[in-house]
Amino acid sequence: MAKRKSKTTGIQRGKTGGRQPAKGNTRFTTWGVAWRVILIASIVGILYWQWSNLTAWAIDIRNSTWNLFGWGLLLLIIALIILGIVLWLRRSSPILVRFRQWLGGIAFIMAIWGLLAFSALGGSIGQYLIGYPSNFIGIPRIIGLVLAGIVLVAPQAFANAFRRAASWSHRQFQRQTKPLPAIRPEPTLPVITTTPQVTTEEQPVVNQSAPISATTPPPAQTPAPALNTPPGQTQDELRQVAQEVWRRYGESPSLATDNGWRLPPIDILDRATEIEFGQADNTQRAGLIEEALASYGVEAKVVQINAGPTVTQFGLEPGWDRKMKEIRERDKDGNITVRLEEVSRTRIKVDRITALANDLALALAAPSIRIEAPVPGKPVVGIEVPNTTMGMVNLRGVIETSSFQKLIAKSRLALALGKGAGGEAVAADLTKMPHLLIAGATGSGKTVCLNATICCLLLHNSPNSVRFIMIDPKRVELTPFNSIPHLATPVIVDTNKAVSALRWLNQEMDKRYQKMASASARNIETYNKNKEGEEKLPYIVLVVDELADLMMAGFDEVEHIICRLAQLARATGIHLVVATQRPSVDVVTGLIKANFPTRISFAVTSQVDSRTILDITGAEKLLGRGDMLYMPTEAAKPKRLQGCYVSDAETERLVYFWGSQQKEETPSSLQITDLTSPSSVTGKGDFPQDVLLDTARQLLEEHKHISTSFLQRKLHIGYPRAARIMEQLGESDTDSEGPA
């Protein structure tokens, strides 16, 4: 076989197999060197020949560039250097993530460029920025560029500063134009208690059971009721203080009216000062969170910081879990280098972040933190860290927000609940709930939440629109509202009367259904659409301060009535607001939980209580003092809020404002006359008369002899209730035979 000739020219292979230049290639190498020398000599000759023209041309370019840019050229060079460094250090993250900051930086550069133009150092571009030669418009332009840069770089800080400046100017304007009337300070007066009295139509009854202070609005338009005045205080002194505050709040001609009733103004509530939190502290804590997670091998980045009154929520974006591969390479000198190459990457699991809750609390030196993974509607994991200083959320501050005003325009029963972890106001509609269950340990804020709910309804509804039935076994929490005309009956403090009130409310619900059926109306809104005056059915709100005490008095009956009301009473305009400090399974039973989808949990003592009220853990980590978890009907996870606070002075003002407008007795459709009737409670027992007692009497007449187990089978009830019915049957037989 003939050997193929090598196509390579000028290269021969030696015995060792290496490639060597051929002898004929030396001629071409010499010509290449000669051409390079000739080219360099030509360039040098041309430069020497045209040196004067080239220098003049360079000077012209320099002068034209200087005239165009001025010292702004240095600013452009610095900006390009910074941009290059940022792009080099952050190769993996796009520059558009912080486009607002870049636009703000451009605005600052243009402002500095314009300032240089005032001293003829900004070039033509700088003079164009300040409007040369009309320099009088240059200063507003510079100020506008600076403000635009601040807004783009730090919008939250600018908004807070603008809000504080506007508030300060508003206060100064009010002080100069309309000074507030000075009210003579007086010490808080003791509690005044009155008993209901039979009065004529010209002098209606006002049951006062609230402490009166120097700032409480009293009755001024109607004669004051007869009070049991304590020693040292006369009725004239109380009336004088009442008239001073009434003139301040109740005699304004701009007050809104509802069916002849004057609604209280928003000025009757106090305005609380908001606490501003430093952005530097939150930025520092965000860095600590990222460092703590990185030390445990979890890559994450804080992308949101929402400062609230109680906690600050840090929005954490999980990073990537990267798998790397080592690649060994040999360089030109023969040295071996190791290079890491990314093979694959997956997102960090949320469980890895939630498992580090205690470690994050240790790094932040916080008593406890709560992790919301993920935040509903956002692609972040929320880490809620308690603030060093807890802020107070005032009821007036939430009512004045746009979210509440939009809701109150649609529904009369709008409730101001509080502010969320990000400082946003949260309001809810009681007609959509339709019932509210509140639970929490002692001192966590349940009663304050009830007071805020009642006061919010009193601010926007007259007695013709909303009526209350209040049950207060503690005897001290809801009794200050005894004077308002919205009550269908005075605040109930006796357990037997409370059970009778639940029975009456059950009967009232049935009567309303009969009325709506005859009018072909599906709900109370449709029924009241074409009604006027007393023909309208008012909403009825049942407020129970302690459910556990009622459940101890009559477990079966109370649970049965409450569940029936919760299931059926929504369409008739009857709504329940129930609170308890013992969220155990024997109080908050499965039936009650199923019929109360909207729940609020304040701080509890254990995870068991949290699961009982919310079906999830988390309430045991709350901070107390109004910190709560709100579970609305349509949400899958609870939302953390700081509840509204209403002081005793604000409650007293509202009570006296409405007490001064007592006009007429309660309409006959809402008179609860059977609360204290002897037929509602058995004479000898401690329990109310069972509703199945008449059925048991019929069974006794039919069968001549019955037993407890017989009642269990026939009435489908438990043994304790059947035994109680047997006792009541024996007592009724004894009472019927006694007079004979």
BATI-248650 format. One line per 3 residues: number of its first residue (from 1); their letters; for each residue z, x, y of C-alpha. Coordinates in Angstrom, 1 decimal. Layout:
BATI-248650
NUM = a = Z/X/Y  ...
***
This chain:
BATI-248650
1 = mak = 0.0/0.0/0.0  -1.0/1.4/3.3  1.8/2.0/5.8
4 = rks = 1.7/0.0/9.0  1.3/1.9/12.2  4.1/1.6/14.7
7 = ktt = 3.1/-0.4/17.7  5.7/1.3/19.9  4.1/3.8/22.2
10 = giq = 5.9/6.8/23.6  8.8/6.5/21.2  9.3/8.5/18.0
13 = rgk = 12.1/8.1/15.4  13.8/11.3/14.3  15.2/12.1/11.0
16 = tgg = 18.6/10.6/11.9  16.9/7.3/12.6  17.6/7.5/16.4
19 = rqp = 15.0/6.6/19.0  13.7/9.5/21.0  11.2/9.5/24.0
22 = akg = 7.8/10.7/23.2  6.3/13.8/24.8  3.6/11.8/26.5
25 = ntr = 6.1/9.7/28.5  7.2/12.6/30.7  4.2/12.1/33.0
28 = ftt = 5.1/8.5/33.7  8.7/9.4/34.5  7.6/12.0/37.1
31 = wgv = 5.3/9.5/38.9  8.2/6.9/39.1  10.4/9.4/40.9
34 = awr = 7.7/10.3/43.3  7.0/6.7/44.2  10.7/6.1/45.0
37 = vil = 10.8/9.1/47.3  7.6/8.0/49.1  9.1/4.4/49.6
40 = ias = 12.4/5.7/51.0  10.6/8.1/53.4  8.4/5.2/54.6
43 = ivg = 11.4/3.0/55.3  13.2/5.7/57.2  10.1/6.4/59.2
46 = ily = 9.6/2.8/60.2  13.3/2.5/61.2  13.0/5.6/63.3
49 = wqw = 9.8/4.4/64.9  11.0/0.8/65.7  14.7/1.6/66.2
52 = snl = 14.7/0.4/69.8  13.0/-2.9/69.0  15.4/-3.5/66.1
55 = taw = 18.5/-2.8/68.1  17.3/-5.2/70.9  16.6/-7.9/68.3
58 = aid = 20.1/-7.5/66.8  21.6/-7.7/70.2  19.7/-10.9/71.0
61 = irn = 20.9/-12.5/67.7  24.5/-11.5/68.4  24.3/-12.9/71.9
64 = stw = 22.7/-16.2/70.7  25.2/-16.5/67.9  28.1/-15.8/70.2
67 = nlf = 26.8/-18.3/72.8  26.4/-20.9/70.1  29.7/-20.5/68.1
70 = gwg = 32.0/-18.4/70.3  35.4/-17.6/68.6  34.8/-20.7/66.5
73 = lll = 32.7/-18.4/64.2  36.0/-16.7/63.2  37.4/-20.1/62.3
76 = lii = 34.4/-20.9/60.1  34.7/-17.5/58.3  38.5/-18.1/57.7
79 = ali = 37.7/-21.7/56.4  35.0/-20.4/54.1  37.4/-17.7/52.7
82 = ilg = 40.1/-20.3/52.1  37.6/-22.6/50.4  36.4/-19.8/48.2
85 = ivl = 39.9/-18.8/47.2  40.8/-22.4/46.4  37.7/-22.9/44.3
88 = wlr = 38.4/-19.7/42.5  42.0/-20.5/41.7  41.4/-24.2/40.7
91 = rss = 38.2/-23.9/38.6  39.3/-26.8/36.3  40.1/-29.4/39.0
94 = pil = 37.4/-30.8/41.3  37.7/-30.3/45.0  37.2/-34.0/45.6
97 = vrf = 40.7/-34.8/44.4  42.2/-33.9/47.8  39.2/-34.8/50.0
100 = rqw = 41.6/-36.4/52.6  43.3/-33.0/53.1  40.0/-31.3/53.5
103 = lgg = 38.8/-33.8/56.1  42.1/-33.4/57.9  41.6/-29.6/57.9
106 = iaf = 38.1/-30.0/59.4  39.6/-32.2/62.1  42.2/-29.6/63.0
109 = ima = 39.5/-26.8/63.1  37.4/-28.9/65.5  40.4/-29.5/67.7
112 = iwg = 41.2/-25.8/67.9  37.5/-25.1/68.6  37.6/-27.6/71.5
115 = lla = 40.7/-26.0/72.9  38.9/-22.6/72.9  36.0/-24.2/74.9
118 = fsa = 38.4/-24.9/77.8  38.6/-21.1/78.3  34.9/-20.5/77.7
121 = lgg = 35.6/-19.0/74.2  34.3/-21.9/72.1  30.6/-21.5/72.6
124 = sig = 28.1/-24.3/73.0  29.6/-26.2/70.0  33.0/-26.2/71.6
127 = qyl = 31.7/-27.3/74.9  29.9/-30.2/73.2  33.2/-31.2/71.6
130 = igy = 35.0/-31.5/74.9  32.0/-33.2/76.6  31.0/-30.3/79.0
133 = psn = 30.6/-30.5/81.9  32.6/-33.7/82.1  35.9/-32.0/81.0
136 = fig = 38.1/-35.0/81.9  37.1/-36.7/78.5  37.8/-33.5/76.5
139 = ipr = 41.6/-33.9/76.3  41.4/-37.4/74.7  38.9/-36.1/72.2
142 = iig = 41.2/-33.2/71.3  44.2/-35.6/70.9  42.1/-37.9/68.8
145 = lvl = 41.1/-35.1/66.5  44.7/-34.0/66.1  45.9/-37.5/65.3
148 = agi = 43.0/-38.0/62.8  44.0/-34.7/61.1  47.7/-35.8/60.9
151 = vlv = 46.7/-39.2/59.5  44.5/-37.7/56.9  46.8/-34.9/55.8
154 = apq = 50.2/-36.8/55.9  49.5/-40.6/56.2  53.0/-41.6/55.0
157 = afa = 54.8/-39.4/57.5  52.6/-40.7/60.3  53.2/-44.3/59.3
160 = naf = 57.0/-43.8/59.3  56.9/-42.1/62.6  54.8/-44.8/64.2
163 = rra = 57.1/-47.5/62.7  60.2/-45.8/64.1  58.5/-45.4/67.6
166 = asw = 57.4/-49.1/67.6  60.9/-50.3/66.6  62.6/-48.1/69.3
169 = shr = 60.2/-49.4/72.0  60.7/-53.0/70.8  64.5/-52.6/71.1
172 = qfq = 64.3/-51.1/74.5  62.0/-53.9/75.7  64.4/-56.5/74.4
175 = rqt = 67.4/-54.8/76.1  65.5/-54.8/79.5  64.1/-58.4/79.3
178 = kpl = 66.6/-60.5/77.3  70.1/-59.0/76.8  72.0/-60.5/73.9
181 = pai = 75.0/-62.7/74.9  78.3/-61.1/74.3  80.6/-62.9/72.0
184 = rpe = 84.3/-62.3/72.3  85.5/-60.6/69.1  88.2/-62.4/67.2
187 = ptl = 89.9/-61.6/64.0  88.8/-63.3/60.8  90.5/-66.5/60.2
190 = pvi = 92.1/-67.5/56.9  90.6/-69.8/54.4  90.5/-73.5/55.5
193 = ttt = 90.5/-76.1/52.8  90.0/-79.8/53.1  90.1/-82.7/50.8
196 = pqv = 87.3/-85.3/50.8  88.1/-88.2/53.1  86.7/-91.7/53.4
199 = tte = 85.0/-91.9/56.8  82.7/-94.2/58.7  79.0/-93.6/59.4
202 = eqp = 79.8/-92.4/62.9  82.0/-89.5/61.5  80.6/-88.1/58.2
205 = vvn = 82.6/-85.8/55.9  82.1/-82.1/56.1  84.0/-80.3/53.3
208 = qsa = 84.9/-76.9/54.6  86.0/-74.3/52.1  84.7/-71.1/53.5
211 = pis = 86.5/-68.5/55.6  85.6/-68.7/59.3  84.9/-65.5/61.2
214 = att = 84.1/-64.9/64.9  80.4/-64.8/64.1  80.0/-68.0/62.0
217 = ppp = 77.9/-70.8/63.4  80.1/-74.0/63.5  79.4/-77.7/64.0
220 = aqt = 78.6/-78.4/67.6  76.6/-81.6/67.6  78.9/-83.8/65.6
223 = pap = 82.6/-84.4/65.7  84.6/-81.8/63.8  86.2/-83.0/60.6
226 = aln = 89.9/-83.2/60.1  91.1/-79.8/58.8  94.3/-78.6/57.4
229 = tpp = 94.8/-76.0/60.1  97.0/-73.1/59.1  100.0/-72.1/61.3
232 = gqt = 98.9/-70.2/64.4  95.4/-71.6/64.5  94.5/-74.9/66.3
235 = qde = 91.5/-77.1/65.8  90.5/-76.5/69.4  90.3/-72.7/68.8
238 = lrq = 88.1/-73.2/65.7  85.8/-75.6/67.6  85.5/-73.2/70.5
241 = vaq = 84.4/-70.3/68.3  82.0/-72.7/66.5  80.4/-73.9/69.7
244 = evw = 79.8/-70.3/70.9  77.9/-69.3/67.8  76.0/-72.7/67.6
247 = rry = 74.7/-72.2/71.1  73.3/-68.9/70.0  71.5/-70.1/66.9
250 = ges = 71.2/-73.9/66.8  70.2/-75.0/70.3  66.9/-73.2/70.5
253 = psl = 64.0/-75.7/71.2  61.7/-73.6/69.0  63.4/-74.4/65.8
256 = atd = 61.3/-75.9/63.0  62.3/-79.4/61.8  61.9/-81.2/58.5
259 = ngw = 62.4/-84.9/58.3  64.8/-84.8/61.3  66.7/-81.8/60.0
262 = rlp = 66.6/-78.6/62.0  65.9/-75.5/59.9  67.9/-72.4/60.6
265 = pid = 66.1/-69.5/62.5  65.6/-66.2/60.9  67.8/-64.6/63.6
268 = ild = 70.8/-66.1/61.8  70.5/-63.3/59.3  71.4/-59.7/60.1
271 = rat = 68.7/-57.0/60.3  69.7/-53.9/58.3  68.7/-50.4/59.2
274 = eie = 66.4/-48.7/56.7  67.2/-45.2/55.4  64.3/-42.8/55.5
277 = fgq = 64.1/-40.2/52.8  62.7/-36.8/53.4  59.4/-35.9/51.9
280 = adn = 60.4/-32.3/51.4  63.2/-33.4/49.0  60.9/-35.5/46.9
283 = tqr = 58.3/-32.7/46.8  60.9/-30.3/45.6  62.1/-32.7/42.9
286 = agl = 58.4/-33.2/41.8  58.1/-29.5/41.4  61.3/-29.4/39.3
289 = iee = 59.9/-32.1/37.0  56.7/-30.2/36.5  58.6/-27.0/35.8
292 = ala = 61.0/-28.6/33.4  58.2/-30.2/31.4  56.2/-27.0/31.3
295 = syg = 59.2/-25.1/29.9  59.1/-27.4/26.9  55.3/-27.0/26.5
298 = vea = 54.3/-30.3/28.1  51.6/-30.0/30.7  51.9/-32.7/33.3
301 = kvv = 51.3/-33.1/37.1  53.0/-35.4/39.6  50.3/-37.4/41.3
304 = qin = 52.3/-40.2/43.0  55.7/-40.3/44.8  57.0/-43.8/45.6
307 = agp = 60.3/-43.7/47.5  62.4/-46.8/47.1  65.8/-47.9/48.4
310 = tvt = 67.7/-46.9/45.2  65.4/-44.8/43.1  62.2/-42.8/43.7
313 = qfg = 59.4/-43.2/41.2  57.4/-40.1/40.4  54.0/-40.9/38.9
316 = lep = 53.3/-38.3/36.2  49.8/-37.7/34.9  49.9/-36.2/31.3
319 = gwd = 47.9/-33.0/30.9  46.0/-31.6/27.9  47.2/-30.1/24.7
322 = rkm = 44.7/-27.2/24.2  43.9/-25.4/21.0  42.7/-21.8/21.7
325 = kei = 40.9/-19.3/19.5  41.0/-15.5/19.8  37.7/-13.7/20.0
328 = rer = 37.6/-9.9/19.6  34.8/-8.0/21.4  33.8/-4.4/21.8
331 = dkd = 32.8/-3.2/25.3  30.4/-0.4/26.3  33.0/2.3/25.8
334 = gni = 33.9/1.1/22.4  37.2/-0.5/23.3  38.2/-3.8/21.7
337 = tvr = 39.0/-6.6/24.0  40.6/-10.0/23.0  39.3/-13.2/24.7
340 = lee = 40.7/-16.7/24.3  38.3/-19.5/24.0  39.2/-23.2/24.1
343 = vsr = 38.3/-24.9/20.8  39.5/-28.5/21.5  41.9/-30.4/23.7
346 = tri = 43.7/-33.7/23.4  45.9/-35.7/25.9  49.6/-35.1/25.8
349 = kvd = 51.3/-38.0/24.0  53.5/-40.2/26.1  56.3/-40.0/23.4
352 = rit = 56.6/-36.3/24.1  57.5/-37.1/27.7  59.9/-39.9/27.0
355 = ala = 61.8/-37.8/24.5  62.7/-35.3/27.3  64.6/-37.9/29.4
358 = ndl = 67.9/-36.2/29.0  66.4/-32.7/29.7  64.8/-34.0/32.9
361 = ala = 68.1/-35.5/34.0  69.7/-32.1/33.4  67.0/-30.3/35.4
364 = laa = 67.3/-32.8/38.3  71.1/-32.9/38.2  70.8/-36.7/38.1
367 = psi = 73.3/-39.1/36.4  70.5/-40.8/34.5  66.8/-41.3/34.8
370 = rie = 64.6/-44.1/33.5  61.1/-43.4/32.2  58.5/-46.3/32.3
373 = apv = 55.7/-45.3/30.0  53.2/-46.3/31.2  53.5/-48.0/34.6
376 = pgk = 51.8/-51.4/34.3  48.3/-51.3/35.8  48.4/-47.5/36.6
379 = pvv = 47.3/-44.5/34.4  50.6/-42.7/35.0  54.1/-42.4/33.5
382 = gie = 56.8/-43.4/35.9  60.0/-41.3/36.1  62.6/-43.1/38.2
385 = vpn = 65.1/-40.7/39.6  68.2/-42.0/41.6  68.3/-41.2/45.3
388 = ttm = 71.2/-39.2/46.7  71.8/-42.0/49.2  71.4/-45.6/48.1
391 = gmv = 69.8/-47.9/50.7  70.6/-51.5/51.2  68.0/-54.2/51.0
394 = nlr = 68.7/-57.0/53.5  67.5/-60.6/52.8  65.9/-60.8/56.2
397 = gvi = 63.9/-57.6/55.6  62.3/-59.2/52.5  61.7/-62.6/54.1
400 = ets = 59.8/-61.1/57.0  57.3/-59.3/54.7  53.8/-60.6/54.3
403 = sfq = 54.1/-61.1/50.6  57.0/-63.5/51.0  55.4/-65.4/53.9
406 = kli = 52.2/-65.9/51.8  54.4/-67.3/49.0  56.5/-69.6/51.2
409 = aks = 53.3/-71.1/52.6  52.4/-72.3/49.1  55.8/-73.3/47.6
412 = rla = 59.1/-74.5/49.0  61.1/-72.8/46.3  60.1/-69.2/47.1
415 = lal = 62.8/-66.7/46.4  63.2/-63.2/47.9  64.4/-61.0/45.1
418 = gkg = 64.4/-57.5/46.6  62.4/-54.4/46.8  60.8/-52.4/44.0
421 = agg = 61.0/-48.7/43.1  58.2/-47.9/45.5  59.8/-49.9/48.4
424 = eav = 57.5/-52.9/48.1  59.0/-56.4/48.6  59.1/-58.6/45.6
427 = aad = 59.2/-62.4/45.9  58.9/-65.1/43.2  58.4/-68.9/43.0
430 = ltk = 61.1/-70.8/41.3  58.7/-73.6/40.3  56.6/-71.1/38.3
433 = mph = 59.6/-69.4/36.6  60.6/-72.4/36.0  64.3/-71.4/35.2
436 = lli = 66.2/-68.2/35.9  68.7/-66.5/33.6  70.9/-63.8/35.2
439 = aga = 73.2/-61.4/33.3  75.2/-58.3/34.0  78.6/-56.7/33.8
442 = tgs = 81.4/-57.4/36.3  80.7/-56.1/39.7  77.0/-55.3/39.1
445 = gkt = 75.7/-57.9/41.7  75.2/-61.2/39.9  77.1/-63.3/42.4
448 = vcl = 75.4/-61.6/45.4  72.1/-62.4/43.7  73.1/-66.1/43.4
451 = nat = 74.2/-66.2/47.0  70.9/-64.6/48.2  69.0/-67.2/46.1
454 = icc = 70.9/-70.1/47.6  70.6/-68.8/51.1  66.9/-68.2/50.8
457 = lll = 66.4/-71.9/49.7  68.7/-73.1/52.6  66.6/-71.2/55.1
460 = hns = 63.4/-73.1/54.3  64.5/-76.5/52.9  66.3/-79.5/54.2
463 = pns = 68.5/-81.8/52.1  65.5/-84.2/51.8  63.6/-81.5/50.0
466 = vrf = 66.2/-79.6/47.8  69.5/-80.7/46.4  72.0/-78.5/44.7
469 = imi = 74.5/-79.0/41.8  76.8/-76.0/41.7  79.2/-75.2/38.8
472 = dpk = 81.7/-72.5/39.5  84.4/-72.1/36.9  85.8/-69.1/38.8
475 = rve = 86.6/-71.4/41.8  86.0/-68.7/44.4  82.3/-67.7/44.3
478 = ltp = 80.4/-70.8/45.2  83.0/-72.9/46.9  82.1/-71.6/50.4
481 = fns = 79.0/-73.8/50.1  81.0/-77.0/50.0  80.1/-77.9/53.5
484 = iph = 76.3/-78.0/53.2  74.6/-81.4/53.0  72.3/-80.2/50.2
487 = lat = 75.1/-80.8/47.6  74.7/-83.8/45.4  78.4/-83.4/44.7
490 = pvi = 81.1/-80.9/45.8  81.1/-77.7/44.0  82.4/-78.4/40.4
493 = vdt = 85.2/-76.1/39.2  86.5/-78.2/36.3  84.9/-77.6/32.9
496 = nka = 85.0/-81.2/31.8  83.4/-82.4/35.1  80.7/-79.7/34.6
499 = vsa = 79.8/-81.1/31.2  79.7/-84.6/32.7  77.4/-83.2/35.4
502 = lrw = 75.0/-81.8/32.8  74.9/-85.2/31.1  74.2/-86.9/34.4
505 = lnq = 71.4/-84.4/35.1  69.9/-85.1/31.7  69.9/-88.8/32.5
508 = emd = 68.4/-88.2/35.9  65.6/-86.3/34.2  64.8/-89.2/32.0
511 = kry = 64.8/-91.6/34.9  62.4/-89.4/36.8  60.1/-89.3/33.9
514 = qkm = 60.1/-93.1/33.8  59.3/-93.3/37.5  56.4/-90.8/37.2
517 = asa = 55.1/-92.6/34.2  55.0/-95.9/36.1  53.2/-94.1/39.0
520 = sar = 50.8/-92.2/36.6  52.0/-88.9/38.0  52.1/-85.8/35.9
523 = nie = 54.7/-83.8/38.0  56.9/-84.1/41.0  54.2/-82.8/43.4
526 = tyn = 51.8/-85.5/42.4  54.5/-88.2/42.7  55.6/-87.1/46.2
529 = knk = 52.0/-86.8/47.5  51.8/-90.3/48.9  55.6/-90.9/49.4
532 = ege = 57.5/-90.8/52.7  61.2/-90.6/53.5  63.7/-91.6/50.8
535 = ekl = 60.9/-92.5/48.4  60.3/-88.8/47.8  62.1/-87.2/44.9
538 = pyi = 63.9/-84.0/46.1  64.0/-80.9/43.9  67.3/-80.4/42.1
541 = vlv = 68.6/-76.9/41.5  71.4/-76.5/39.1  73.4/-73.3/39.8
544 = vde = 75.9/-72.1/37.1  78.0/-69.0/37.9  79.5/-68.5/34.5
547 = lad = 77.8/-69.8/31.4  80.2/-68.3/29.0  83.1/-70.6/30.2
550 = lmm = 80.9/-73.7/29.7  79.9/-72.5/26.2  83.6/-72.1/25.3
553 = agf = 84.4/-75.6/26.4  81.6/-77.4/24.4  79.3/-75.0/22.6
556 = dev = 77.0/-77.5/20.8  76.7/-80.1/23.6  76.2/-77.5/26.4
559 = ehi = 73.6/-75.6/24.5  71.8/-78.8/23.6  71.7/-80.2/27.2
562 = icr = 70.7/-76.9/28.7  67.9/-76.3/26.2  66.7/-79.9/26.8
565 = laq = 66.7/-79.5/30.5  65.0/-76.1/30.3  62.3/-77.6/28.1
568 = lar = 61.5/-80.8/29.9  62.9/-80.7/33.4  60.2/-78.6/35.1
571 = atg = 57.8/-81.4/35.7  60.6/-83.6/37.3  61.5/-80.9/39.8
574 = ihl = 64.8/-79.9/38.2  65.3/-76.1/37.9  68.2/-74.1/36.4
577 = vva = 69.7/-70.8/37.8  72.3/-69.7/35.2  74.4/-66.5/35.4
580 = tqr = 76.8/-64.9/32.9  78.7/-61.7/32.7  78.8/-61.7/28.9
583 = psv = 75.2/-61.5/27.5  76.2/-61.8/23.9  74.4/-63.8/21.2
586 = dvv = 77.1/-66.5/21.2  76.5/-67.2/24.9  72.8/-66.3/25.4
589 = tgl = 71.6/-67.9/22.2  68.1/-67.7/20.8  67.3/-71.2/22.0
592 = ika = 68.5/-70.5/25.5  66.5/-67.2/25.6  63.4/-69.0/24.3
595 = nfp = 63.6/-71.5/27.2  64.4/-69.0/29.9  61.4/-66.7/30.0
598 = tri = 62.3/-65.4/33.5  65.4/-63.2/33.4  67.2/-60.7/35.6
601 = sfa = 69.5/-58.1/34.1  71.9/-56.1/36.2  73.9/-53.1/34.8
604 = vts = 75.3/-53.8/31.4  77.7/-51.7/29.3  75.6/-51.2/26.1
607 = qvd = 72.1/-51.2/24.7  73.1/-54.3/22.6  73.6/-56.3/25.8
610 = srt = 70.4/-55.0/27.2  68.5/-56.1/24.1  70.2/-59.5/24.2
613 = ild = 69.1/-60.3/27.7  65.7/-58.4/28.0  64.8/-57.7/24.3
616 = itg = 64.5/-54.0/25.3  66.8/-51.2/26.3  67.1/-49.9/29.8
619 = aek = 69.6/-52.1/31.5  72.5/-49.9/30.4  71.0/-47.1/32.6
622 = llg = 71.1/-49.1/35.8  73.2/-47.8/38.7  75.0/-51.1/39.7
625 = rgd = 75.4/-52.5/43.2  72.3/-54.6/43.0  70.1/-52.4/40.9
628 = mly = 68.4/-54.7/38.4  65.5/-55.2/36.0  63.4/-58.3/36.7
631 = mpt = 61.4/-59.8/33.8  58.9/-62.3/35.1  57.2/-64.9/32.9
634 = eaa = 53.8/-63.2/32.9  54.9/-59.6/32.6  55.3/-57.6/29.3
637 = kpk = 57.7/-55.1/30.8  60.6/-55.6/33.3  60.3/-54.3/36.9
640 = rlq = 63.1/-52.4/38.5  64.3/-53.8/41.8  67.1/-53.4/44.3
643 = gcy = 68.4/-56.9/44.9  68.8/-58.5/48.3  72.3/-58.4/49.9
646 = vsd = 73.8/-61.2/51.8  77.1/-60.6/53.7  79.9/-63.2/53.9
649 = aet = 79.2/-63.6/57.7  75.6/-64.5/57.1  76.6/-67.1/54.4
652 = erl = 79.2/-68.6/56.8  76.6/-69.0/59.6  74.2/-70.8/57.3
655 = vyf = 77.0/-73.1/56.0  78.2/-74.0/59.5  74.6/-74.4/60.7
658 = wgs = 74.0/-77.1/58.0  77.4/-78.5/58.2  76.9/-79.4/61.8
661 = qqk = 74.0/-81.6/60.9  75.8/-83.9/58.5  74.0/-87.2/59.1
664 = eet = 74.5/-89.7/56.3  75.9/-90.0/52.9  74.1/-88.8/49.8
667 = pss = 71.2/-91.1/48.8  72.1/-93.5/46.0  69.6/-91.9/43.7
670 = lqi = 71.6/-88.7/43.6  75.2/-89.9/43.7  77.0/-88.5/40.7
673 = tdl = 79.6/-91.3/40.2  80.6/-90.7/36.6  82.0/-87.1/37.1
676 = tsp = 85.6/-88.2/37.2  85.4/-91.5/35.4  87.8/-91.9/32.5
679 = ssv = 85.0/-92.7/30.1  83.5/-89.3/30.4  86.5/-87.4/29.0
682 = tgk = 88.8/-88.4/26.1  92.3/-89.2/26.9  94.2/-87.0/24.5
685 = gdf = 91.8/-84.2/23.5  90.7/-81.2/25.5  87.0/-81.7/24.7
688 = pqd = 84.7/-84.3/26.3  83.7/-87.3/24.4  80.9/-86.5/22.1
691 = vll = 77.5/-88.2/22.6  77.3/-89.0/18.9  80.7/-90.8/18.8
694 = dta = 79.0/-94.3/19.0  76.7/-93.4/16.1  79.7/-92.3/14.1
697 = rql = 81.4/-95.6/14.8  78.4/-97.4/13.5  78.4/-95.4/10.3
700 = lee = 82.1/-96.1/9.9  81.5/-99.9/10.2  78.7/-99.7/7.7
703 = hkh = 80.4/-97.5/5.1  84.1/-98.4/5.7  85.0/-94.8/4.9
706 = ist = 83.5/-91.6/6.1  84.3/-87.9/5.9  83.5/-84.7/7.8
709 = sfl = 80.9/-83.6/5.3  79.4/-87.1/5.4  78.9/-86.8/9.2
712 = qrk = 77.4/-83.4/8.7  74.7/-84.8/6.4  74.0/-88.0/8.3
715 = lhi = 74.0/-86.6/11.9  72.6/-83.1/11.0  75.4/-81.3/12.8
718 = gyp = 77.8/-78.4/12.0  81.2/-78.6/10.6  83.2/-77.9/13.9
721 = raa = 81.4/-80.7/15.7  81.8/-83.2/12.8  85.5/-82.4/12.6
724 = rim = 85.9/-83.0/16.3  84.1/-86.3/16.0  86.4/-87.3/13.2
727 = eql = 89.4/-86.5/15.4  88.0/-88.5/18.3  87.4/-91.4/15.9
730 = ges = 91.0/-91.3/14.9  92.2/-91.1/18.5  90.0/-94.1/19.5
733 = dtd = 91.4/-96.1/16.6  94.9/-95.3/17.6  94.3/-96.2/21.2
736 = seg = 92.8/-99.6/20.2  95.7/-100.4/17.9  98.4/-99.2/20.4
739 = pa = 98.3/-102.1/22.9  98.2/-104.6/20.1
***
